[in-house]
Amino acid sequence: MPADHRLEHLLGIFRDRKMLLILDSCEHVIDFVADLAEKLFSSLPELSILATSRESLRAEGEHVFRLFPLACPPPTLPASSEAALCYSAVEFFIDQVQANQLGFQLSDEDTPLVGEICRKLDGIPLALELVAGRVPAYGIKQTAILLDGHFHLLWEGRRTAPPRLQTLSAALDWSYELLNEAERAVLRRISIFVGYFTLDAAVAVACFGDSDSYSVVRILANLVSKSLVALHETPHGVRYRLLDTTRVYGLSKIEATDEARAVAYNHARFS
């Protein structure tokens, strides 16, 4: 069926009906979905559309609602399980541990380690779920230690989950493969930063080979819009940061290329 006929068919289904259309995980077909949503929205005043994606559709009539990670306790929080469980990341993590280990209770002794785990995972529900599944095998302390390596990227979750959600590595592979080669290169290179970095720092580190300063600035904005880089407004200006899981993934990618030495040199020279 030609595209115009398919659109008319959809318009016929939704016309004169007050409905909510949900379009889930649109990032791999973002251009098609943006065009379709805009046409449906402009033609059907009674239709509401809820689309989920790593990036906005940038379509007419769109209102963006960003989902932020779960709240993590600060390092300064007293070692109190009751206080820690007031934070959504800890509450979710413990719920997932208990689903895998009946009778598990968070002790005051383990509370600082659980807070550290939640912060290392940036409060990301999928990451918390996958790591919580390892606690019955390793315990809280050893799980926290293993997070400093690449191991957690390969820890498996539910067998019934879609393949791209069965490990953190698979989830990040999904997002990474949707980038063009220039975007992949910049993401790999800025993974050398631990914590916050400035736009000037990103340009200094990522600008070599086929990347010039203008393209790095443009690509960094794209990575922010795709939720792969976080932007923070501070009293000292805008700062950027990769989530720790994304940074570890990026480092594993750059280690497989011949860029590692050049990136390290640029980073040292800027610092």
Backbone bond lengths (Angstrom), bond angles and torsions (degrees), N, CA, C in turn:
res aa  C-N    CA-C-N  psi(-1)  N-CA   C-N-CA  omega(-1)  CA-C   N-CA-C  phi
1 M - - - 1.458 - - 1.527 109.33 -
2 P 1.358 118.18 127.74 1.469 120.74 178.21 1.520 111.55 -57.60
3 A 1.347 115.66 155.25 1.464 120.52 -176.40 1.523 111.80 -58.40
4 D 1.337 117.29 -41.42 1.464 120.14 -179.13 1.529 111.40 -62.65
5 H 1.335 116.36 -36.71 1.460 120.19 179.99 1.530 110.48 -70.65
6 R 1.366 116.31 -36.90 1.468 119.13 178.09 1.523 110.65 -64.38
7 L 1.345 116.34 -39.92 1.465 119.69 178.58 1.521 110.40 -64.53
8 E 1.311 117.34 -43.90 1.467 120.26 178.62 1.519 110.91 -61.86
9 H 1.331 116.36 -36.05 1.458 120.50 178.48 1.528 110.19 -63.75
10 L 1.327 116.95 -43.86 1.468 120.59 178.29 1.525 111.36 -65.37
11 L 1.314 115.74 -42.38 1.469 119.35 178.43 1.527 110.70 -60.12
12 G 1.319 115.58 -36.98 1.457 119.41 178.96 1.520 111.98 -67.03
13 I 1.343 116.60 -35.10 1.468 120.74 179.61 1.526 111.14 -68.39
14 F 1.339 115.61 -43.61 1.459 119.91 -172.51 1.528 114.15 -90.78
15 R 1.316 118.41 -15.14 1.463 121.11 -173.51 1.528 111.32 -59.98
16 D 1.335 114.73 136.07 1.471 123.32 177.25 1.532 112.98 63.46
17 R 1.334 117.04 20.94 1.461 120.41 177.68 1.529 108.78 -125.70
18 K 1.308 116.06 132.49 1.458 120.79 177.25 1.517 108.08 -85.47
19 M 1.342 116.15 109.45 1.454 120.17 -171.88 1.529 111.00 -141.07
20 L 1.324 114.78 160.65 1.460 122.22 171.55 1.523 107.61 -113.76
21 L 1.317 116.50 122.01 1.466 122.58 177.71 1.522 108.14 -103.72
22 I 1.339 116.94 122.63 1.461 121.96 -179.11 1.526 109.56 -105.30
23 L 1.325 115.77 123.78 1.460 122.85 177.71 1.527 107.18 -116.69
24 D 1.325 117.01 107.27 1.467 121.74 -170.90 1.526 111.42 -101.34
25 S 1.347 115.42 139.98 1.477 122.74 175.65 1.524 111.33 54.52
26 C 1.320 114.71 67.24 1.470 120.90 -173.19 1.529 114.29 -91.14
27 E 1.350 117.69 -4.15 1.463 119.06 -167.75 1.533 114.33 -60.16
28 H 1.332 117.80 -28.92 1.472 119.32 -177.19 1.532 112.24 -84.06
29 V 1.342 118.00 -9.19 1.472 122.39 176.71 1.521 108.97 -133.48
30 I 1.332 116.07 38.41 1.463 121.48 -169.13 1.528 112.78 -61.24
31 D 1.330 118.06 -40.31 1.473 120.38 -178.04 1.531 110.88 -66.05
32 F 1.324 116.28 -44.70 1.468 120.53 179.60 1.520 110.85 -63.05
33 V 1.350 116.00 -46.04 1.469 120.24 -177.78 1.523 110.80 -65.03
34 A 1.344 117.53 -40.34 1.465 120.47 179.31 1.524 110.51 -60.19
35 D 1.326 116.56 -45.17 1.466 120.66 -179.68 1.529 110.95 -65.23
36 L 1.335 116.72 -44.06 1.461 120.68 -179.50 1.527 111.14 -64.82
37 A 1.334 116.50 -46.13 1.467 120.32 -177.62 1.522 111.06 -62.45
38 E 1.314 116.80 -40.75 1.464 120.11 -179.50 1.524 111.12 -64.73
39 K 1.323 116.33 -41.99 1.464 119.80 179.90 1.529 111.38 -67.12
40 L 1.331 117.05 -42.86 1.461 119.93 179.14 1.520 111.15 -65.54
41 F 1.324 115.66 -43.49 1.462 120.75 -176.74 1.534 111.31 -64.09
42 S 1.336 116.17 -40.21 1.471 119.56 -178.02 1.527 112.14 -74.04
43 S 1.334 117.52 -23.13 1.465 121.01 -176.11 1.520 113.44 -97.54
44 L 1.345 116.83 -18.73 1.467 119.83 -173.00 1.524 109.84 -127.38
45 P 1.313 118.68 91.62 1.473 121.73 -175.96 1.524 113.71 -63.61
46 E 1.342 118.79 -20.60 1.463 121.40 -179.22 1.526 112.76 -92.66
47 L 1.332 116.63 -0.94 1.467 120.57 -177.87 1.518 110.83 -95.60
48 S 1.335 116.51 129.97 1.470 121.88 171.52 1.524 108.03 -110.04
49 I 1.333 115.93 143.46 1.470 121.09 -177.23 1.522 108.75 -123.18
50 L 1.319 116.21 129.08 1.458 122.25 173.06 1.525 107.52 -115.24
51 A 1.322 116.66 114.10 1.459 121.53 -178.81 1.522 109.79 -116.98
52 T 1.325 116.92 133.90 1.460 120.97 175.34 1.522 108.88 -109.72
53 S 1.348 115.53 138.38 1.451 120.05 -176.60 1.520 109.02 -165.88
54 R 1.339 116.95 159.18 1.461 120.84 174.53 1.520 110.97 -67.88
55 E 1.332 117.75 -20.89 1.461 121.57 179.59 1.520 109.32 -138.02
56 S 1.322 116.20 160.99 1.460 120.41 -179.54 1.525 110.61 -71.15
57 L 1.332 115.70 156.32 1.468 120.34 178.85 1.524 111.86 -72.31
58 R 1.323 116.19 -27.10 1.473 122.62 -173.62 1.536 109.56 56.71
59 A 1.335 114.80 46.65 1.463 121.28 179.31 1.524 108.98 -110.71
60 E 1.334 115.45 155.51 1.460 120.56 179.74 1.526 109.70 -62.65
61 G 1.341 115.67 135.01 1.453 121.07 179.09 1.513 114.10 88.14
62 E 1.330 117.19 -1.59 1.465 120.48 -176.96 1.525 111.44 -77.73
63 H 1.323 116.10 139.50 1.460 123.44 169.78 1.522 107.11 -122.04
64 V 1.318 116.62 122.90 1.468 121.57 -173.41 1.522 109.95 -92.49
65 F 1.327 116.16 129.32 1.462 122.71 173.61 1.523 107.09 -119.28
66 R 1.315 117.00 113.05 1.466 121.39 -176.66 1.526 110.42 -87.75
67 L 1.334 115.32 132.95 1.454 121.26 174.68 1.525 108.74 -93.30
68 F 1.303 116.30 119.03 1.455 120.81 -177.98 1.524 110.15 -95.33
69 P 1.341 117.05 158.75 1.472 119.73 177.65 1.521 111.58 -59.82
70 L 1.324 115.15 163.83 1.462 120.93 177.16 1.531 109.79 -68.44
71 A 1.326 115.27 151.00 1.466 120.66 -175.95 1.526 110.75 -71.82
72 C 1.342 115.92 132.28 1.469 122.28 179.75 1.529 109.77 -108.73
73 P 1.310 117.46 148.14 1.469 119.72 178.36 1.521 110.64 -72.49
74 P 1.320 118.42 147.27 1.471 120.35 177.28 1.522 110.56 -73.17
75 P 1.336 117.63 157.12 1.470 120.24 179.17 1.524 112.91 -59.73
76 T 1.332 116.46 -23.48 1.471 120.92 -176.87 1.527 113.34 -83.75
77 L 1.340 117.35 -0.86 1.455 119.47 -178.17 1.534 109.76 -65.14
78 P 1.326 118.45 134.26 1.469 120.76 176.81 1.526 111.12 -57.66
79 A 1.329 116.49 152.22 1.465 122.07 -178.20 1.521 110.30 -73.60
80 S 1.298 115.62 70.44 1.468 122.42 -178.70 1.520 108.67 -126.97
81 S 1.328 116.90 118.36 1.459 120.30 -179.94 1.525 110.86 -62.40
82 E 1.323 116.76 -35.90 1.463 120.62 179.86 1.532 110.79 -62.91
83 A 1.338 116.50 -42.76 1.470 120.18 179.14 1.522 110.86 -68.73
84 A 1.332 117.53 -40.08 1.468 120.86 -177.70 1.516 111.68 -65.93
85 L 1.334 116.75 -36.28 1.465 120.12 -177.49 1.524 112.80 -71.63
86 C 1.323 117.40 -4.03 1.468 120.87 173.04 1.529 110.94 -77.23
87 Y 1.336 116.64 -11.96 1.474 121.27 179.68 1.531 108.41 -96.33
88 S 1.331 116.16 132.79 1.469 120.92 -172.00 1.525 112.64 -62.58
89 A 1.347 118.49 -33.34 1.465 120.07 -179.90 1.524 110.64 -65.62
90 V 1.326 117.12 -43.77 1.467 121.17 178.47 1.520 110.70 -65.33
91 E 1.328 116.32 -45.10 1.468 120.18 179.81 1.522 110.85 -58.93
92 F 1.337 117.02 -44.94 1.465 120.65 -179.90 1.525 110.57 -66.22
93 F 1.330 117.23 -43.65 1.465 121.22 -178.65 1.531 110.50 -60.53
94 I 1.321 117.46 -46.86 1.463 121.06 -179.13 1.528 110.94 -65.76
95 D 1.326 117.99 -37.68 1.468 121.16 175.58 1.533 110.20 -58.64
96 Q 1.343 116.12 -41.13 1.460 120.17 -179.24 1.529 111.41 -71.50
97 V 1.327 117.50 -37.59 1.470 120.29 175.91 1.522 109.77 -62.24
98 Q 1.317 116.74 -45.46 1.470 120.93 -178.84 1.529 111.74 -64.55
99 A 1.324 117.25 -28.88 1.459 120.21 176.61 1.529 111.20 -68.42
100 N 1.338 116.46 -24.84 1.465 121.54 179.62 1.530 113.15 -101.71
101 Q 1.319 116.80 -16.56 1.462 121.45 -178.11 1.521 108.80 -141.76
102 L 1.322 114.86 93.32 1.453 121.23 -175.88 1.529 110.21 -59.05
103 G 1.318 115.85 132.04 1.455 120.74 177.41 1.511 114.89 90.94
104 F 1.325 118.13 -2.17 1.474 120.01 -179.62 1.527 109.54 -64.59
105 Q 1.323 115.59 135.59 1.458 121.80 175.56 1.518 109.18 -130.16
106 L 1.316 116.74 137.65 1.463 121.42 178.57 1.523 109.37 -75.11
107 S 1.328 116.09 123.08 1.463 120.95 178.27 1.523 109.84 -94.98
108 D 1.316 116.20 160.06 1.469 120.28 175.75 1.527 110.40 -60.93
109 E 1.338 116.33 -34.01 1.470 120.56 -179.31 1.527 111.60 -64.37
110 D 1.324 116.84 -40.03 1.469 120.87 -178.27 1.528 113.08 -84.44
111 T 1.313 117.66 -11.56 1.465 120.85 -174.40 1.527 113.52 -57.27
112 P 1.348 120.38 -45.83 1.479 118.58 178.48 1.523 112.89 -60.96
113 L 1.358 117.21 -35.40 1.461 120.77 179.48 1.530 110.91 -68.78
114 V 1.324 116.63 -40.39 1.468 119.98 177.88 1.528 110.08 -64.96
115 G 1.328 116.84 -40.50 1.460 119.64 175.57 1.514 111.40 -60.25
116 E 1.339 116.81 -40.39 1.468 121.37 178.15 1.519 111.37 -64.42
117 I 1.342 116.58 -42.01 1.468 120.79 177.58 1.520 110.52 -59.99
118 C 1.321 116.52 -46.12 1.468 120.49 -178.73 1.524 111.23 -62.70
119 R 1.334 116.81 -39.81 1.474 119.95 179.56 1.527 110.89 -69.17
120 K 1.339 117.34 -40.84 1.462 120.29 178.67 1.527 111.51 -61.95
121 L 1.321 115.65 -32.49 1.462 120.86 -179.90 1.521 112.35 -92.92
122 D 1.332 115.67 5.33 1.469 121.95 174.10 1.519 113.53 57.40
123 G 1.337 116.82 24.29 1.463 119.44 177.86 1.514 114.28 67.63
124 I 1.327 118.22 20.58 1.464 121.75 -179.34 1.530 109.29 -80.21
125 P 1.326 118.62 119.23 1.474 120.45 -174.75 1.529 114.06 -54.35
126 L 1.340 118.20 -45.37 1.464 119.65 -178.91 1.521 110.69 -61.30
127 A 1.329 117.37 -43.81 1.462 120.93 179.59 1.520 110.88 -63.49
128 L 1.320 117.10 -43.25 1.466 121.12 179.34 1.526 110.90 -62.77
129 E 1.329 116.40 -40.84 1.467 120.58 179.60 1.527 111.17 -63.39
130 L 1.332 116.69 -45.90 1.461 120.89 -177.56 1.528 111.38 -66.29
131 V 1.321 116.63 -42.39 1.465 120.15 -178.43 1.530 110.64 -71.65
132 A 1.317 117.66 -36.81 1.466 120.47 177.55 1.525 111.19 -59.01
133 G 1.315 117.05 -31.31 1.461 121.13 179.40 1.511 113.40 -68.36
134 R 1.347 117.94 -14.26 1.469 121.46 179.23 1.525 112.51 -92.33
135 V 1.321 117.43 -15.56 1.468 120.46 -176.03 1.525 112.42 -58.26
136 P 1.350 120.83 -41.38 1.463 119.21 178.25 1.533 113.09 -60.03
137 A 1.335 117.84 -26.45 1.466 121.01 -178.99 1.520 112.80 -88.54
138 Y 1.338 118.14 -33.55 1.456 121.34 -172.27 1.526 113.98 -115.29
139 G 1.316 117.92 -20.72 1.449 120.23 -172.24 1.521 110.50 82.65
140 I 1.326 116.54 165.76 1.464 121.30 -176.79 1.525 111.45 -63.85
141 K 1.339 117.16 -48.83 1.466 120.78 -174.60 1.522 111.72 -62.10
142 Q 1.328 118.56 -49.07 1.461 121.36 -177.87 1.530 110.94 -68.29
143 T 1.323 117.34 -34.94 1.471 120.13 176.48 1.522 110.39 -60.86
144 A 1.330 116.29 -43.96 1.471 120.05 178.72 1.522 111.10 -61.86
145 I 1.333 117.64 -38.30 1.467 121.70 179.40 1.526 110.70 -66.59
146 L 1.329 116.49 -43.74 1.462 120.91 -177.32 1.526 112.54 -65.64
147 L 1.320 117.19 -21.66 1.462 119.95 179.69 1.525 112.24 -66.29
148 D 1.323 117.50 -17.71 1.464 119.87 179.69 1.522 112.33 -75.04
149 G 1.312 117.95 -11.84 1.462 121.32 177.64 1.511 111.46 -105.60
150 H 1.333 115.68 -163.41 1.462 121.56 -179.47 1.527 111.61 -91.92
151 F 1.340 117.05 -3.29 1.462 120.38 -171.77 1.523 112.53 -55.86
152 H 1.350 115.74 -42.96 1.467 118.64 -171.96 1.519 112.77 -65.23
153 L 1.335 117.83 -19.17 1.459 119.73 178.61 1.529 111.43 -66.35
154 L 1.319 116.86 -21.82 1.468 121.00 -175.65 1.522 113.11 -107.08
155 W 1.334 117.92 -1.90 1.462 119.78 178.44 1.522 109.76 -64.43
156 E 1.310 116.10 134.34 1.459 121.46 -172.78 1.519 111.62 -93.85
157 G 1.327 114.34 148.22 1.456 121.15 177.54 1.506 111.20 -107.51
158 R 1.332 115.75 -140.48 1.465 120.91 -176.46 1.524 111.93 -64.33
159 R 1.329 116.78 135.76 1.462 120.73 177.82 1.529 111.17 -63.17
160 T 1.335 115.96 -29.30 1.465 120.73 -174.62 1.525 112.77 -87.05
161 A 1.338 117.51 -3.39 1.468 119.81 179.89 1.529 109.73 -71.94
162 P 1.333 117.66 153.55 1.465 119.02 173.55 1.528 109.76 -55.07
163 P 1.331 118.72 147.09 1.467 121.04 -176.15 1.529 113.48 -51.57
164 R 1.329 117.48 -36.44 1.459 119.75 -177.30 1.527 112.58 -73.75
165 L 1.344 118.01 -7.55 1.459 121.15 179.54 1.529 112.31 -115.50
166 Q 1.342 117.31 11.28 1.456 119.75 -177.62 1.520 112.89 -84.73
167 T 1.330 117.52 -22.94 1.464 121.90 173.51 1.526 108.27 -141.13
168 L 1.338 116.12 159.71 1.462 119.22 175.57 1.518 110.77 -64.63
169 S 1.331 116.41 -36.95 1.457 119.91 179.01 1.528 111.07 -61.18
170 A 1.344 116.37 -42.44 1.466 119.85 179.23 1.520 110.78 -65.46
171 A 1.346 117.13 -39.58 1.468 120.25 178.91 1.523 110.76 -63.83
172 L 1.339 115.98 -41.35 1.465 119.45 179.22 1.526 111.29 -72.99
173 D 1.336 116.74 -34.88 1.471 119.68 174.32 1.525 110.37 -56.78
174 W 1.328 115.87 -42.89 1.472 121.56 -179.55 1.526 110.28 -56.55
175 S 1.329 116.53 -48.99 1.470 120.67 -179.24 1.528 111.31 -69.34
176 Y 1.331 116.53 -40.09 1.463 121.67 -177.53 1.531 111.06 -64.07
177 E 1.324 116.23 -42.39 1.462 119.95 -177.62 1.525 112.21 -69.98
178 L 1.334 117.37 -19.95 1.467 120.05 177.54 1.530 112.20 -79.66
179 L 1.347 117.10 -11.20 1.459 121.00 178.41 1.524 109.83 -81.73
180 N 1.347 116.17 154.03 1.464 117.80 170.70 1.528 108.61 -80.08
181 E 1.316 117.76 172.49 1.464 120.57 -172.39 1.529 112.28 -64.00
182 A 1.329 117.46 -36.42 1.466 120.13 178.93 1.521 110.97 -65.41
183 E 1.336 116.88 -39.79 1.464 120.79 178.46 1.526 110.75 -67.14
184 R 1.329 116.62 -39.09 1.466 119.88 177.48 1.528 110.58 -61.89
185 A 1.322 116.22 -42.41 1.466 120.14 -178.07 1.525 110.99 -62.04
186 V 1.328 117.50 -45.81 1.475 120.56 -179.60 1.520 110.18 -65.08
187 L 1.341 117.55 -42.61 1.465 120.11 179.54 1.527 110.68 -60.48
188 R 1.316 116.81 -43.39 1.473 120.06 178.40 1.521 110.73 -60.31
189 R 1.317 116.17 -45.95 1.460 120.48 -172.93 1.524 112.62 -69.18
190 I 1.344 117.47 -39.11 1.465 118.34 -178.37 1.530 111.71 -78.83
191 S 1.339 117.43 -4.86 1.468 119.26 176.50 1.521 111.84 -68.19
192 I 1.328 117.94 -8.61 1.465 120.84 177.03 1.523 111.94 -71.24
193 F 1.331 117.07 -19.47 1.473 120.47 -178.38 1.525 110.32 -78.56
194 V 1.315 115.72 129.02 1.464 121.99 172.43 1.527 106.84 -101.07
195 G 1.301 116.90 115.96 1.462 119.69 -177.48 1.517 111.35 87.41
196 Y 1.326 116.18 -152.34 1.455 121.90 -173.16 1.527 112.21 -80.34
197 F 1.336 115.58 151.03 1.462 121.13 175.32 1.526 108.85 -146.93
198 T 1.313 115.84 159.31 1.460 121.47 -177.88 1.527 110.62 -94.32
199 L 1.325 115.19 169.64 1.455 120.39 175.59 1.527 110.17 -62.42
200 D 1.331 117.66 -41.68 1.469 120.98 178.49 1.521 111.07 -60.76
201 A 1.326 116.56 -39.09 1.462 120.26 179.52 1.528 110.62 -65.61
202 A 1.332 116.73 -41.56 1.464 120.36 179.22 1.521 110.82 -62.40
203 V 1.323 116.53 -42.65 1.467 120.72 179.18 1.525 110.17 -63.94
204 A 1.330 116.73 -43.72 1.466 120.60 -177.66 1.522 111.85 -62.87
205 V 1.324 116.89 -36.31 1.463 120.62 -176.09 1.529 112.05 -84.84
206 A 1.328 117.08 -39.51 1.467 120.94 -170.91 1.516 113.74 -92.75
207 C 1.327 117.78 -9.19 1.467 120.78 -173.32 1.533 111.15 -90.02
208 F 1.320 115.85 90.89 1.465 121.74 169.92 1.516 107.56 -164.02
209 G 1.312 116.67 170.38 1.461 119.88 -176.62 1.513 110.41 66.82
210 D 1.331 116.43 -124.65 1.466 121.57 -178.00 1.532 112.51 -86.63
211 S 1.331 118.00 0.76 1.462 121.01 -175.58 1.520 111.19 -102.96
212 D 1.337 116.64 122.07 1.459 120.20 173.30 1.523 108.48 -102.40
213 S 1.327 116.99 174.78 1.467 120.52 -173.90 1.527 111.20 -62.71
214 Y 1.337 117.37 -39.15 1.466 119.89 -179.49 1.531 110.67 -63.11
215 S 1.334 116.86 -44.52 1.463 119.59 -177.88 1.524 111.42 -67.45
216 V 1.340 117.67 -35.51 1.465 120.24 178.17 1.525 110.17 -64.37
217 V 1.341 117.09 -43.70 1.469 121.05 178.44 1.532 110.43 -60.49
218 R 1.309 115.71 -45.07 1.479 120.09 -179.90 1.525 111.15 -65.74
219 I 1.316 116.79 -43.37 1.467 120.38 -177.33 1.524 111.08 -68.17
220 L 1.344 116.96 -36.88 1.460 119.20 178.21 1.531 110.10 -60.05
221 A 1.328 116.96 -41.01 1.466 120.57 176.72 1.528 110.55 -61.95
222 N 1.343 116.78 -39.23 1.465 120.28 177.74 1.519 111.38 -63.26
223 L 1.335 116.93 -41.26 1.463 120.96 -179.14 1.528 111.04 -66.93
224 V 1.337 116.66 -33.85 1.467 120.11 174.54 1.527 109.53 -64.99
225 S 1.336 116.73 -45.75 1.469 120.62 -178.50 1.526 111.64 -65.46
226 K 1.341 117.42 -25.34 1.463 121.67 179.24 1.530 112.12 -91.46
227 S 1.339 116.00 7.61 1.471 122.67 176.33 1.523 113.05 65.93
228 L 1.324 118.19 23.66 1.461 121.46 177.22 1.526 111.59 -97.00
229 V 1.322 116.79 -18.65 1.468 122.71 174.80 1.521 107.24 -129.04
230 A 1.333 116.06 135.02 1.464 120.86 179.36 1.520 110.05 -96.22
231 L 1.326 116.40 140.32 1.462 122.59 177.48 1.526 108.82 -107.93
232 H 1.342 115.90 136.38 1.461 121.24 179.80 1.523 109.75 -129.89
233 E 1.320 116.14 130.78 1.462 121.89 172.66 1.527 108.10 -86.46
234 T 1.319 117.37 122.45 1.462 121.30 179.96 1.524 109.01 -123.92
235 P 1.335 118.59 166.69 1.470 120.88 176.35 1.527 112.53 -59.80
236 H 1.325 116.19 -18.80 1.462 120.82 -178.75 1.531 112.70 -101.54
237 G 1.319 116.23 10.02 1.455 120.35 179.00 1.519 111.65 111.82
238 V 1.318 116.27 -174.53 1.458 122.43 -177.63 1.524 110.16 -73.64
239 R 1.309 115.89 135.38 1.457 122.05 174.82 1.530 108.43 -127.99
240 Y 1.326 115.16 152.67 1.459 121.60 179.79 1.525 109.18 -117.97
241 R 1.328 115.00 158.27 1.464 119.38 179.47 1.518 109.84 -157.89
242 L 1.320 115.92 139.39 1.454 120.89 169.77 1.525 108.72 -90.54
243 L 1.324 116.91 137.94 1.449 119.36 170.86 1.525 108.17 -58.75
244 D 1.310 116.76 145.75 1.461 120.47 -173.80 1.522 112.76 -56.39
245 T 1.336 117.19 -40.68 1.466 119.21 179.37 1.522 111.36 -64.08
246 T 1.339 116.91 -39.31 1.461 120.84 177.65 1.521 110.31 -67.06
247 R 1.337 117.02 -39.02 1.465 120.79 -179.94 1.530 111.10 -64.46
248 V 1.322 117.03 -44.06 1.467 120.75 178.52 1.524 110.14 -62.79
249 Y 1.323 116.30 -40.82 1.463 120.75 177.75 1.527 110.35 -62.97
250 G 1.340 116.98 -45.24 1.458 121.06 179.59 1.513 112.05 -61.39
251 L 1.329 117.21 -39.84 1.469 120.74 177.82 1.525 111.03 -63.22
252 S 1.339 116.53 -38.89 1.466 118.99 178.60 1.520 111.02 -64.99
253 K 1.334 116.45 -32.52 1.463 120.57 178.68 1.530 111.49 -72.31
254 I 1.333 116.26 -41.41 1.459 118.45 -176.75 1.525 111.07 -71.69
255 E 1.337 116.97 -27.72 1.462 120.48 176.97 1.522 111.64 -65.49
256 A 1.333 116.06 -21.14 1.463 120.59 -179.81 1.525 112.31 -90.88
257 T 1.338 117.54 3.59 1.460 121.67 179.03 1.524 109.67 -116.43
258 D 1.328 115.47 -179.61 1.469 120.02 176.55 1.526 111.39 -98.35
259 E 1.349 117.19 17.54 1.456 121.51 -177.45 1.529 113.68 -90.59
260 A 1.321 117.13 -14.86 1.465 120.73 -168.85 1.529 111.96 -55.28
261 R 1.326 117.48 -44.64 1.472 120.02 -177.29 1.524 111.03 -66.14
262 A 1.338 117.36 -42.38 1.467 120.66 -179.55 1.523 111.02 -65.41
263 V 1.335 117.58 -39.76 1.457 121.20 178.81 1.524 110.19 -65.40
264 A 1.331 117.02 -44.08 1.458 120.42 179.08 1.532 110.91 -63.49
265 Y 1.324 117.23 -37.80 1.476 121.11 178.98 1.527 110.43 -65.95
266 N 1.335 116.60 -45.76 1.467 120.51 179.26 1.543 110.91 -62.55
267 H 1.314 115.34 -39.89 1.463 119.58 179.72 1.513 111.12 -65.24
268 A 1.327 117.28 -44.31 1.457 121.15 179.32 1.528 111.50 -65.45
269 R 1.320 116.50 -39.48 1.469 120.47 -178.70 1.529 110.41 -67.93
270 F 1.353 118.01 -38.92 1.461 119.90 178.40 1.522 111.38 -69.59
271 S 1.323 116.32 -39.59 1.453 120.26 -178.08 1.531 111.24 -65.55
